[in-house]
């Protein structure tokens, strides 16, 4: 009985994190369009920011490689944009 409860709570936690991720990503997509000032946030940056926030909020070890991957992606994206200028 106790194991079933922990499995159920783990599933609920993952579901809550997934729902929070989707809501935050949708909000990140809407913010630049609704504000008057022009924000230059690209979709890859939005995804990286979203992954960062979700991974900080959750304490699951699954997010650790995702944090690392988002850091690597952000580093190479910044390097590309600096080389273009």
C-alpha positions in Angstrom: 0.0 0.0 0.0 2.8 2.4 0.9 4.7 1.6 -2.3 1.6 2.3 -4.4 1.2 5.7 -2.7 4.8 6.7 -3.4 4.4 5.6 -7.1 1.2 7.6 -7.4 2.8 10.7 -5.8 5.8 10.4 -8.1 3.5 10.3 -11.1 1.5 13.3 -9.8 4.8 15.2 -9.3 5.9 14.5 -12.8 2.5 15.5 -14.2 2.6 18.7 -12.2 6.0 19.5 -13.5 5.0 18.8 -17.1 1.9 21.0 -16.8 4.0 23.8 -15.2 6.5 23.4 -18.0 3.8 23.8 -20.7 2.2 26.8 -19.0 5.5 28.5 -18.5 6.6 27.9 -22.1 3.3 29.3 -23.4 3.7 32.3 -21.2 7.2 32.9 -22.5 5.9 32.8 -26.0 3.1 35.3 -25.2 5.2 37.9 -23.2 7.1 39.5 -26.1 3.9 40.0 -28.2 1.8 41.6 -25.4 4.4 44.0 -24.1 5.0 47.4 -25.8 8.8 47.2 -25.8 10.4 44.9 -28.3 12.1 42.0 -26.7 14.6 40.0 -28.6 14.2 36.6 -27.1 14.7 33.8 -29.6 12.9 30.5 -29.3 16.0 28.6 -28.4 16.7 31.0 -25.6 13.1 30.6 -24.4 13.5 26.9 -24.3 16.8 27.1 -22.4 15.3 29.6 -19.9 12.2 27.3 -19.5 14.4 24.3 -18.9 16.5 26.2 -16.4 13.5 27.4 -14.4 11.8 24.0 -14.4 15.0 22.2 -13.4 15.6 24.6 -10.6 12.1 24.2 -9.3 12.2 20.4 -9.4 14.7 18.4 -7.5 14.7 15.3 -9.8 18.1 14.0 -11.0 16.6 13.6 -14.5 17.0 17.4 -15.0 20.7 17.4 -14.3 21.8 16.3 -17.9 19.1 18.7 -19.3 20.7 21.6 -17.4 24.1 20.7 -18.8 22.7 20.4 -22.3 21.0 23.7 -22.1 24.2 25.3 -20.8 26.1 23.8 -23.8 23.4 24.9 -26.3 23.3 28.5 -24.8 27.1 28.7 -24.9 27.4 27.7 -28.6 24.4 30.0 -29.6 26.1 33.0 -27.9 29.4 32.1 -29.6 27.7 32.0 -33.0 26.0 35.4 -32.4 29.2 37.0 -31.3 31.0 35.7 -34.4 28.4 37.1 -36.7 28.8 40.6 -35.2 
